[in-house]
Structures are given as structure tokens and as C-alpha cells.
Amino acid sequence: MSLTIKHPDADFTGEHSGLVFTDGVAELAALEEEARGPLLDNGFTIEGEDDEIVTVEVVEVEAPTDKWTHEQIDEFAAKFEIDLGDATKKDAKLAAIAKVIEERTAAAEASGTLQ
């Protein structure tokens, strides 16, 4: 977290404007530009810099199965930037794809972002 929002009341503990304060301080990674003005106008201070926020579109897709051709599996891997390594057999390609999907899902769940 790289932003510190200070409440005008240094002893305030609770929620205000969607922010959770403890002893007058709220820590967060980023703050939307529209929220800054009202906070500053009401005596709050904002210190630090926003973390980079990346917006992504989530699209649900059908994962390849053993009924897919090698060409279809290769196209899927290329489209979703999945490295198949040295896999040449269908089951090895499917396993590589499944592993990457599992890793990306775990990373997204752990960080709250999508990979």
C-alpha cells in the first residue's frame, strides 16, 4: 500500500467514505481521482503515490479438451500466451495449459487481480 489518508480527527477509528480508518489513518494502494477532491475539501490529507492499477476484461472461455485437434490446442495456447514448452503430444499440451490456468487462477485469487 502506498497511499496514506489522514482523517481530520487524528483519533477517529471507523469507516468514512468507504475508507477504514484506525487512529485517524487509512492505508490503501490507490484512490480514484473523483474521491480526492471531496476528501481534500473536508480536511483530509493524502500522502504517497498510487500503485499502478491495470483494468482487464474477464472473458470466460472453454478450455481445450482431448477432443480438440493439435492445431486448435496450439491456437488456444497462442491466443492466451501459454507456453507449451517442448510438449508435442496432445495430453502433454493439455497438461501444460491446465497448469498455467491453475497458476493464473491461484495468483489472481491471492492478489485480487487477474494475470
C-alpha positions as CSV (number, residue, x, y, z in Angstrom):
1,M,0.0,0.0,0.0
2,S,1.4,3.3,-0.9
3,L,-1.3,5.9,0.0
4,T,-2.0,7.2,3.4
5,I,-5.2,9.1,4.0
6,K,-5.3,11.1,7.3
7,H,-8.7,11.9,8.9
8,P,-9.1,15.5,10.2
9,D,-9.7,13.8,13.6
10,A,-6.5,12.0,14.4
11,D,-8.3,9.8,16.9
12,F,-11.0,8.6,14.5
13,T,-11.4,4.9,14.2
14,G,-14.1,3.6,11.9
15,E,-15.4,3.9,8.3
16,H,-15.8,7.1,6.4
17,S,-16.4,7.5,2.6
18,G,-15.7,3.8,2.1
19,L,-12.3,4.0,3.8
20,V,-11.5,2.2,7.0
21,F,-9.5,4.4,9.5
22,T,-7.6,3.4,12.6
23,D,-6.4,6.2,14.8
24,G,-7.1,8.7,12.0
25,V,-5.2,6.8,9.3
26,A,-6.3,4.7,6.3
27,E,-3.8,2.9,4.1
28,L,-4.6,1.9,0.5
29,A,-3.0,1.2,-2.8
30,A,-5.0,3.6,-5.0
31,L,-7.7,6.2,-4.8
32,E,-10.0,7.2,-7.7
33,E,-9.4,10.7,-8.8
34,E,-13.1,11.7,-8.2
35,A,-12.7,10.8,-4.5
36,R,-9.7,13.0,-3.9
37,G,-11.4,16.4,-4.2
38,P,-14.1,15.8,-1.6
39,L,-11.6,14.3,0.8
40,L,-9.3,17.2,0.5
41,D,-12.2,19.7,0.7
42,N,-13.2,18.2,4.0
43,G,-9.8,18.4,5.7
44,F,-8.4,15.0,4.9
45,T,-4.8,14.8,3.8
46,I,-3.5,12.3,1.2
47,E,0.2,11.2,1.2
48,G,2.1,8.9,-1.0
49,E,1.6,7.7,-4.6
50,D,-0.9,5.3,-6.1
51,D,0.1,1.9,-7.2
52,E,-0.3,1.1,-10.8
53,I,-3.8,-0.2,-11.5
54,V,-4.5,-2.3,-14.6
55,T,-8.0,-2.8,-15.8
56,V,-8.7,-6.1,-17.6
57,E,-11.7,-7.6,-19.3
58,V,-12.6,-11.0,-18.0
59,V,-13.8,-13.4,-20.7
60,E,-15.0,-16.9,-19.9
61,V,-13.6,-19.4,-22.4
62,E,-13.9,-23.1,-23.0
63,A,-10.7,-24.8,-22.1
64,P,-9.4,-27.3,-24.6
65,T,-10.2,-31.0,-24.3
66,D,-8.8,-34.2,-25.7
67,K,-11.4,-33.9,-28.5
68,W,-9.7,-30.8,-29.8
69,T,-7.1,-31.1,-32.6
70,H,-3.5,-30.3,-32.1
71,E,-4.0,-27.2,-34.3
72,Q,-6.9,-26.0,-32.1
73,I,-4.9,-26.6,-28.9
74,D,-1.9,-24.7,-30.4
75,E,-4.1,-21.8,-31.4
76,F,-5.7,-21.6,-27.9
77,A,-2.2,-21.6,-26.3
78,A,-1.0,-18.9,-28.6
79,K,-4.1,-16.7,-28.1
80,F,-3.8,-16.9,-24.3
81,E,0.0,-16.6,-24.3
82,I,0.5,-20.1,-22.9
83,D,4.0,-21.6,-23.4
84,L,3.6,-25.3,-24.3
85,G,7.4,-25.8,-23.8
86,D,8.5,-28.9,-25.6
87,A,5.1,-30.7,-25.4
88,T,4.3,-32.4,-28.7
89,K,1.7,-34.9,-27.6
90,K,-1.9,-33.8,-27.0
91,D,-2.0,-34.9,-23.4
92,A,1.2,-33.0,-22.6
93,K,-0.1,-29.9,-24.3
94,L,-3.4,-30.1,-22.3
95,A,-1.5,-30.7,-19.1
96,A,0.7,-27.6,-19.8
97,I,-2.4,-25.5,-20.4
98,A,-4.2,-26.8,-17.3
99,K,-1.1,-26.0,-15.2
100,V,-1.0,-22.4,-16.5
101,I,-4.7,-21.9,-15.9
102,E,-4.3,-23.2,-12.4
103,E,-1.3,-21.0,-11.7
104,R,-3.1,-17.9,-13.1
105,T,-6.2,-18.6,-11.1
106,A,-4.2,-19.1,-7.8
107,A,-2.3,-15.9,-8.5
108,A,-5.5,-13.9,-9.2
109,E,-7.2,-15.2,-6.0
110,A,-4.2,-14.5,-3.9
111,S,-3.6,-11.0,-5.1
112,G,-7.2,-10.0,-6.1
113,T,-6.0,-9.3,-9.6
114,L,-6.1,-11.2,-12.8
115,Q,-2.9,-12.5,-14.5
